[in-house]
């Protein structure tokens, strides 16, 4: 039987002739919208696109365009200029009289209905310009000074991320508009967090919590409960006081707004490890540090008496105290005069109160917590019939907030740029040592399972920045010095949330109890969160 001659193969031309590696290199550089279209071309391209999308990514950019719509479009274009599967989004806005809902609705339309989103007002933003790619720390007051008028300035920082092996969700702390017991809602808030983490990971403690507290809500009791409920491995970072809007991936959680019976006192973005993650998915890790910008001054005091009052502004505590080991009861003016005599320059003063309190959630057994809480010193005054009067002998020390008890001990702290520079340097050294450890481990492992740096997040006090240090980018320096090419996003906060972080400039004069006490709400500090990824071992 005569064999048929073999048909000549048609030579591969165009994209069909490109090998898989080259296709991947081309596709991973295409904008997100074009990338989605490319995934539909053929089966092999779809598989390549899925491989690209399976890798962790953090994308961030800011715009200072005074037109809010244009600025929002610029940052979206930048963060979506490369392929990414948006798992969460955080937008931080600066400006006067800004309409958060406009940015919020724009992002929700662009990023999809299932993507958790938080949009907040900040006192400054840290990151790279969407147009120039220049790194900047932009403070609100400096931004206003450069703008033609305070009403024309606008800025927005957008951060979008995908962390494989984790699930992410936004969970609110809700308060009924006709609130009967707010503490009961705090318990529900904590249980919602624990239940979500347990369903996803099998553990009631998530890996990371990013928190935004309400502008007028008191977060100290909230953080005490969270500190009680979470394992020591859970990091919490964020902004204590901010205007915000949020959207959960689960629609039933979106029960806030003017037309509902609830007000949002806080919202958290939870990152929980997925116990059902595929075997070829690596591990995301969070590494943290805290740079403190305060130092102790003066002796230790013991509270003798306290009275909480509610003047026209914030809740205030009036107290009297005596020096540790002393018997004389000291008034507010006497105490402040003694402290000011020890300071070379007049700075902001705080007291750091060491507390031991029983904490309980729901019907669980109470637990003794040791904490360090900062309260801003407002001055001194006299108290007559429960009211503050400006005249008198200054017999009471006035501090912000409540929760101070008779018998508590406290130290005075003052804002200190030198301490802040020193602790920033310590953070940088710690990150440098971390890099060396990773390099050493990779060398011994022959490059298998080498760790990749995904990005970094920064939450810094609004009192820091260029005016505090005398030059720019000090708070950014630990990341810029050690990981100059990584995506990095940060804000200047109205109160820094940081739980699970070690203070890197503990004062030698601090009491041992204060050094070991947990502090979740800080002053003049900067919180750093570094995100790394270890790929799964290759299958043979």
VOTINU-924571 format. One record per residue (C-alpha): residue number from 1; x, z, y. Coordinates in Angstrom, 1 decimal. Layout:
N
  nr     px     pz     py
 NUM      X      Z      Y
...
This chain:
540
  nr     px     pz     py
   1    0.0    0.0    0.0
   2    1.4   -1.1    3.3
   3    2.2    1.8    5.7
   4    0.8    1.6    9.2
   5    3.5    1.6   11.8
   6    3.6    4.9   13.8
   7    2.0    4.7   17.2
   8    4.4    5.2   20.0
   9    3.8    8.6   21.7
  10    2.8    8.4   25.3
  11    5.6   10.0   27.4
  12    4.5   13.2   29.1
  13    4.2   12.7   32.8
  14    3.2   14.9   35.8
  15    2.4   18.5   35.1
  16    2.1   17.9   31.4
  17    5.9   17.4   31.2
  18    6.6   20.8   32.8
  19    7.7   23.6   30.5
  20    5.9   26.9   30.4
  21    8.5   28.9   32.4
  22    8.4   26.4   35.2
  23    4.6   26.4   35.3
  24    4.6   30.2   35.5
  25    7.1   30.1   38.4
  26    4.9   27.6   40.3
  27    1.6   29.4   39.6
  28    2.8   32.9   40.6
  29    3.6   31.5   44.1
  30    0.2   30.1   44.7
  31   -2.4   31.8   46.9
  32   -5.0   33.8   45.0
  33   -7.8   31.3   45.6
  34   -5.7   28.3   44.4
  35   -4.5   30.5   41.5
  36   -8.1   31.1   40.4
  37   -8.7   27.3   40.3
  38   -5.5   26.7   38.3
  39   -6.6   29.2   35.6
  40   -9.5   26.8   34.9
  41   -7.4   23.7   34.4
  42   -6.6   24.1   30.7
  43   -6.2   26.8   28.0
  44   -2.4   27.0   28.3
  45   -2.6   27.5   32.1
  46   -5.3   30.1   31.6
  47   -3.0   32.0   29.3
  48   -0.1   31.7   31.7
  49   -2.3   33.0   34.6
  50   -3.4   36.0   32.5
  51    0.2   36.8   31.8
  52    1.0   36.7   35.6
  53   -2.1   38.8   36.4
  54   -1.2   41.4   33.8
  55    1.9   42.5   35.8
  56    1.6   45.4   38.3
  57    1.5   44.5   42.0
  58    1.1   46.2   45.3
  59    0.5   44.0   48.3
  60    0.3   45.2   51.9
  61    0.4   43.9   55.5
  62   -0.8   44.8   59.0
  63   -2.0   42.9   62.0
  64   -2.2   44.0   65.6
  65   -4.3   41.1   66.7
  66   -6.7   42.4   69.3
  67   -9.5   40.4   67.8
  68  -10.8   42.5   64.9
  69  -12.1   39.5   62.9
  70   -8.8   37.6   63.3
  71   -6.8   40.6   62.4
  72   -8.8   41.3   59.3
  73   -8.5   37.6   58.2
  74   -4.7   37.7   58.8
  75   -4.1   40.7   56.5
  76   -6.4   39.4   53.8
  77   -4.6   36.0   53.9
  78   -1.3   37.8   53.6
  79   -2.1   40.1   50.7
  80   -3.8   37.3   48.8
  81   -1.1   34.8   49.5
  82    0.2   35.5   45.9
  83   -1.8   36.0   42.7
  84   -3.3   39.5   42.4
  85   -6.2   41.1   40.5
  86   -7.5   43.5   43.1
  87   -8.1   46.9   41.4
  88   -8.4   48.9   44.6
  89   -8.1   48.4   48.4
  90   -7.3   50.7   51.3
  91   -7.6   49.6   54.9
  92   -6.4   51.8   57.8
  93   -7.6   51.0   61.3
  94   -6.2   52.0   64.7
  95   -7.8   51.5   68.0
  96  -10.5   52.9   70.3
  97  -14.2   52.5   69.6
  98  -13.5   50.6   66.4
  99  -16.4   49.5   64.2
 100  -15.3   50.4   60.7
 101  -18.3   48.7   59.2
 102  -17.1   45.2   60.3
 103  -13.8   45.5   58.5
 104  -15.4   47.2   55.6
 105  -18.1   44.5   55.1
 106  -15.5   41.7   55.5
 107  -13.2   43.2   52.8
 108  -16.1   43.9   50.4
 109  -17.1   40.2   50.6
 110  -13.5   39.0   50.1
 111  -12.5   41.4   47.3
 112  -15.6   41.5   45.1
 113  -18.4   44.0   44.4
 114  -16.4   45.9   41.6
 115  -13.4   46.7   43.7
 116  -13.3   50.3   45.1
 117  -12.5   50.2   48.8
 118  -11.8   52.8   51.4
 119  -11.6   52.0   55.1
 120  -10.4   54.8   57.4
 121   -9.3   55.4   61.0
 122   -5.6   56.5   61.4
 123   -3.4   57.7   64.1
 124   -0.8   55.0   63.3
 125    0.3   52.6   60.6
 126    3.5   51.8   58.7
 127    4.3   48.5   57.0
 128    5.1   44.9   57.5
 129    3.5   42.5   60.0
 130    1.4   39.9   58.4
 131    2.8   37.1   60.6
 132    6.4   38.1   61.3
 133    7.1   40.2   58.2
 134    8.8   42.7   60.4
 135    8.7   46.4   59.3
 136    7.2   48.7   62.0
 137    5.9   52.2   62.5
 138    3.1   51.8   65.0
 139    1.8   54.9   66.7
 140   -1.6   54.9   68.3
 141   -0.5   56.2   71.7
 142    2.4   53.7   71.8
 143    0.0   50.9   70.8
 144   -2.4   51.8   73.6
 145    0.5   51.9   76.1
 146    1.4   48.3   75.2
 147   -2.2   47.0   75.2
 148   -3.7   45.7   78.4
 149   -6.4   48.5   78.1
 150   -7.3   51.1   75.6
 151  -10.5   49.2   74.7
 152   -8.7   46.0   73.8
 153   -6.2   47.4   71.2
 154   -6.9   47.0   67.5
 155   -4.7   47.2   64.4
 156   -5.4   47.1   60.7
 157   -3.2   47.8   57.6
 158   -4.5   46.5   54.3
 159   -3.1   47.6   50.9
 160   -4.4   46.0   47.7
 161   -3.1   47.0   44.3
 162   -3.3   46.4   40.6
 163   -1.8   49.0   38.2
 164   -2.2   48.0   34.5
 165   -2.8   50.8   32.1
 166   -4.8   52.7   34.8
 167   -8.4   52.7   35.8
 168   -9.2   53.3   39.5
 169  -12.4   54.6   41.1
 170  -13.6   56.1   44.4
 171  -15.5   59.4   44.1
 172  -17.1   61.0   47.2
 173  -17.7   64.6   48.2
 174  -21.3   64.6   49.3
 175  -23.2   67.1   51.4
 176  -27.0   67.0   51.8
 177  -28.0   66.6   55.4
 178  -30.0   69.7   55.0
 179  -27.2   71.6   53.3
 180  -28.1   74.9   51.5
 181  -24.8   75.5   49.8
 182  -21.8   73.3   50.5
 183  -19.6   75.1   47.9
 184  -21.9   74.0   45.1
 185  -21.2   70.4   46.1
 186  -17.5   71.0   46.0
 187  -17.9   72.2   42.4
 188  -19.8   69.0   41.6
 189  -17.1   66.9   43.4
 190  -14.4   68.5   41.2
 191  -16.4   68.1   38.1
 192  -17.1   64.4   38.9
 193  -13.3   63.9   39.2
 194  -12.6   65.7   35.9
 195  -15.4   63.9   34.0
 196  -14.2   60.5   35.2
 197  -10.6   61.3   34.2
 198  -11.7   62.7   30.8
 199  -13.8   59.6   30.0
 200  -11.0   57.3   30.9
 201   -7.9   59.1   29.7
 202   -9.0   62.0   27.5
 203   -7.5   64.4   30.0
 204   -9.5   66.1   32.8
 205   -6.5   65.6   35.2
 206   -5.9   62.1   36.7
 207   -2.4   60.9   37.4
 208   -2.8   60.4   41.1
 209   -5.5   61.2   43.7
 210   -5.5   59.6   47.2
 211   -7.8   61.6   49.5
 212   -9.4   61.0   52.8
 213  -11.2   64.1   54.3
 214  -14.0   63.9   56.8
 215  -13.3   64.2   60.5
 216  -15.2   67.4   60.9
 217  -15.2   68.8   57.4
 218  -13.0   71.8   56.3
 219  -10.8   70.7   53.5
 220   -9.0   74.0   52.6
 221  -11.7   75.2   50.2
 222  -11.9   71.7   48.6
 223   -8.1   71.6   48.0
 224   -8.2   75.2   46.6
 225  -10.7   74.1   44.0
 226   -8.8   70.8   43.2
 227   -5.6   72.8   42.9
 228   -7.3   75.2   40.5
 229   -8.8   72.4   38.4
 230   -6.0   69.9   38.1
 231   -2.8   70.1   35.9
 232    0.5   70.4   37.6
 233    1.2   66.8   36.8
 234   -1.5   65.5   39.1
 235   -0.3   64.4   42.5
 236   -2.7   64.5   45.5
 237   -1.8   62.7   48.7
 238   -3.8   61.6   51.7
 239   -5.2   62.2   55.2
 240   -7.0   65.6   55.8
 241   -9.2   64.4   58.7
 242  -10.4   60.9   59.3
 243  -13.5   58.7   59.9
 244  -14.0   56.6   56.8
 245  -16.3   54.3   54.8
 246  -16.0   53.8   51.1
 247  -17.4   51.7   48.2
 248  -17.1   52.7   44.6
 249  -16.9   50.3   41.7
 250  -19.9   52.0   40.2
 251  -22.9   51.3   42.5
 252  -24.6   54.6   41.7
 253  -21.8   56.5   43.6
 254  -22.6   54.7   46.8
 255  -25.3   57.1   48.0
 256  -24.0   57.7   51.5
 257  -25.0   56.3   54.9
 258  -27.5   56.9   57.7
 259  -30.4   56.0   55.6
 260  -29.7   58.5   52.8
 261  -30.0   62.2   52.4
 262  -26.2   62.7   52.0
 263  -23.2   62.8   54.2
 264  -19.7   62.1   52.9
 265  -17.3   65.0   53.6
 266  -14.4   63.4   51.7
 267  -13.6   60.6   49.3
 268  -10.9   60.2   46.7
 269   -9.3   57.3   45.0
 270   -8.6   58.3   41.4
 271   -5.9   56.8   39.2
 272   -6.5   57.8   35.6
 273   -4.5   56.6   32.5
 274   -6.5   54.3   30.2
 275   -6.3   55.6   26.7
 276   -7.6   52.3   25.4
 277   -5.0   50.2   27.1
 278   -3.5   47.3   25.0
 279   -0.2   47.9   23.2
 280    1.5   45.2   25.3
 281    0.7   47.0   28.6
 282    3.5   49.1   29.9
 283    3.4   52.5   31.8
 284    2.8   53.1   35.5
 285    4.5   56.3   36.8
 286    4.3   58.0   40.2
 287    7.3   59.8   41.7
 288    6.8   62.0   44.8
 289    8.6   63.8   47.5
 290    7.8   65.7   50.7
 291    9.8   65.9   53.9
 292    8.9   69.0   55.9
 293    9.3   69.1   59.7
 294    8.9   72.8   60.3
 295   11.2   75.8   60.2
 296   10.5   79.5   60.1
 297   11.1   81.8   63.1
 298   10.9   85.5   63.5
 299   10.1   88.3   61.0
 300    7.4   88.4   58.4
 301    4.1   90.0   59.4
 302    1.2   91.7   57.6
 303   -2.4   91.1   58.8
 304   -4.1   94.4   59.9
 305   -7.5   93.1   61.0
 306   -9.3   89.8   61.3
 307  -12.4   88.5   62.9
 308  -13.7   84.9   62.6
 309  -15.5   83.4   65.5
 310  -17.1   80.0   66.3
 311  -16.3   79.0   69.9
 312  -17.4   75.7   71.4
 313  -14.7   73.8   69.5
 314  -13.3   74.7   66.1
 315  -13.6   77.8   64.0
 316  -11.0   80.4   65.1
 317   -9.6   83.5   63.6
 318   -8.6   86.5   65.8
 319   -6.1   88.8   64.2
 320   -3.8   91.7   64.7
 321   -0.7   92.3   62.7
 322    2.4   94.5   62.2
 323    5.9   93.5   61.2
 324    6.7   93.8   57.5
 325    7.9   97.4   57.0
 326    6.8   98.5   60.5
 327    3.9  100.8   61.5
 328    3.1   99.6   65.0
 329    0.1   97.3   65.3
 330    1.0   94.4   67.6
 331   -1.3   92.4   69.8
 332   -1.3   88.6   70.2
 333    0.7   88.4   73.4
 334    3.4   90.8   72.2
 335    3.8   88.8   69.0
 336    4.0   85.4   70.7
 337    6.4   86.7   73.4
 338    8.7   88.0   70.6
 339    8.6   84.6   68.8
 340    9.2   82.6   72.0
 341   12.2   84.7   72.8
 342   13.8   83.4   69.6
 343   13.1   79.7   70.3
 344   15.4   77.6   72.4
 345   12.8   75.0   73.1
 346    9.0   75.5   73.3
 347    7.4   73.8   70.3
 348    4.1   73.8   68.4
 349    3.6   77.0   66.5
 350    1.9   77.7   63.2
 351    1.5   80.6   60.9
 352    2.0   80.1   57.2
 353   -0.2   82.6   55.4
 354    0.6   83.7   51.8
 355   -2.7   84.2   50.0
 356   -3.7   85.4   46.5
 357   -7.3   84.6   45.8
 358   -9.6   84.3   42.8
 359  -10.8   80.8   42.4
 360  -13.7   79.7   40.1
 361  -15.5   76.4   39.4
 362  -19.0   76.7   38.2
 363  -19.3   79.1   35.2
 364  -15.6   78.9   34.3
 365  -13.5   82.0   34.2
 366  -11.9   82.8   37.6
 367   -8.2   82.2   38.0
 368   -5.8   83.9   40.5
 369   -4.2   81.3   42.8
 370   -1.2   81.9   45.1
 371   -1.1   79.6   48.0
 372    0.5   79.0   51.4
 373   -1.9   77.9   54.2
 374   -0.9   76.7   57.7
 375   -3.0   77.7   60.7
 376   -2.2   76.4   64.2
 377   -1.5   79.1   66.8
 378   -3.9   78.7   69.7
 379   -2.6   81.5   71.8
 380   -3.8   85.1   72.5
 381   -6.9   86.6   74.1
 382   -9.1   89.6   74.1
 383  -12.3   90.0   72.2
 384  -15.4   91.6   73.8
 385  -18.6   92.0   71.8
 386  -17.5   89.2   69.5
 387  -16.7   86.8   72.3
 388  -13.4   85.5   73.6
 389  -12.5   86.4   77.1
 390   -9.5   85.1   79.1
 391   -8.7   88.3   80.8
 392   -7.5   91.5   79.1
 393   -4.3   92.5   77.4
 394   -4.1   89.6   74.9
 395   -4.7   92.0   72.1
 396   -5.6   89.3   69.5
 397   -3.6   86.4   68.1
 398   -5.7   83.3   67.9
 399   -5.2   80.8   65.1
 400   -7.3   77.8   63.9
 401   -9.5   77.9   60.8
 402  -10.6   80.7   58.6
 403   -9.8   82.3   55.2
 404   -7.3   84.8   56.4
 405   -7.7   88.3   55.0
 406   -6.6   91.8   55.9
 407   -3.4   92.5   54.0
 408   -2.2   88.9   53.9
 409    1.4   88.2   54.9
 410    2.5   85.4   57.2
 411    5.5   83.8   58.8
 412    5.7   81.8   62.0
 413    6.7   78.1   61.7
 414    7.7   75.8   64.5
 415    8.0   72.0   64.6
 416   11.7   71.1   64.2
 417   13.0   67.5   64.4
 418   16.4   68.5   63.0
 419   14.8   70.0   59.9
 420   12.7   66.8   59.5
 421   15.7   64.6   59.7
 422   17.5   66.7   57.1
 423   14.6   66.7   54.7
 424   14.2   62.9   55.1
 425   17.8   62.6   54.2
 426   17.2   64.8   51.1
 427   14.2   62.6   50.1
 428   16.5   59.6   50.4
 429   19.1   61.2   48.2
 430   16.6   62.1   45.6
 431   15.3   58.5   45.5
 432   18.9   57.3   45.3
 433   19.6   59.6   42.3
 434   16.4   58.3   40.7
 435   17.7   54.7   41.0
 436   21.0   55.8   39.4
 437   19.2   57.5   36.5
 438   17.1   54.4   35.9
 439   20.2   52.1   36.0
 440   22.0   54.4   33.6
 441   19.1   54.4   31.2
 442   18.7   50.6   31.3
 443   22.5   50.2   30.6
 444   22.3   52.4   27.5
 445   19.1   50.6   26.3
 446   20.6   47.2   26.8
 447   18.1   46.3   29.4
 448   15.1   46.8   27.1
 449   12.2   48.5   28.9
 450   13.9   48.4   32.2
 451   11.9   50.1   35.0
 452   10.5   48.1   37.9
 453    9.7   49.5   41.3
 454    6.1   48.4   42.3
 455    5.8   49.8   45.8
 456    5.5   52.9   47.9
 457    2.9   54.9   49.9
 458    3.6   57.1   53.0
 459    1.4   59.8   54.6
 460    3.0   61.2   57.7
 461    2.0   63.7   60.4
 462    0.8   62.1   63.7
 463    3.2   64.4   65.6
 464    6.3   62.7   64.0
 465    7.4   59.1   64.7
 466    9.7   57.8   67.4
 467    8.7   60.4   70.0
 468    9.5   63.2   67.6
 469   12.8   61.9   66.3
 470   14.1   59.9   69.3
 471   14.3   56.7   67.3
 472   12.1   54.6   65.0
 473   11.6   54.2   61.3
 474   12.9   57.7   60.3
 475    9.9   58.4   58.1
 476   10.3   55.0   56.5
 477   14.0   55.4   55.9
 478   13.9   56.8   52.3
 479   12.1   53.7   51.1
 480   13.9   51.2   53.4
 481   17.4   52.6   52.5
 482   16.8   52.6   48.7
 483   14.1   50.0   48.0
 484   14.3   47.6   51.0
 485   12.4   44.8   49.3
 486    9.4   46.7   47.9
 487    5.9   46.6   49.4
 488    5.3   49.7   51.4
 489    2.3   51.0   53.3
 490    1.8   54.2   55.2
 491   -0.3   55.9   57.9
 492    0.2   58.7   60.5
 493   -2.4   61.3   59.6
 494   -4.4   64.0   61.4
 495   -3.4   66.4   58.6
 496   -1.2   65.6   55.6
 497   -2.6   66.2   52.1
 498    0.1   66.8   49.6
 499   -0.3   68.6   46.2
 500    2.4   68.6   43.5
 501    5.2   68.0   45.9
 502    8.4   70.1   46.4
 503    9.4   71.1   49.9
 504   13.0   69.7   50.2
 505   14.1   71.8   53.1
 506   13.0   75.3   52.1
 507   14.4   77.8   54.7
 508   16.8   80.4   53.4
 509   14.8   83.0   55.5
 510   11.5   82.1   53.8
 511   10.2   84.8   51.4
 512   10.4   83.8   47.7
 513    6.7   84.1   47.4
 514    6.2   81.5   50.1
 515    8.7   79.1   48.5
 516    6.9   79.3   45.2
 517    3.3   79.3   46.6
 518    1.4   76.0   46.3
 519    0.7   74.3   49.6
 520   -1.7   71.4   49.7
 521   -2.3   70.9   53.4
 522    0.8   70.5   55.4
 523    2.0   70.3   59.1
 524    4.6   68.0   60.6
 525    5.4   66.6   57.1
 526    5.7   63.2   55.4
 527    4.4   62.6   51.9
 528    6.0   59.9   49.8
 529    4.6   58.3   46.6
 530    6.8   55.8   44.7
 531    5.2   53.7   42.0
 532    7.3   52.4   39.1
 533    6.4   50.4   35.9
 534    8.1   50.4   32.5
 535    7.1   47.3   30.5
 536    6.0   47.8   26.9
 537    8.7   47.2   24.2
 538    8.8   43.6   23.0
 539    7.2   43.0   19.6
 540    9.5   41.5   16.9
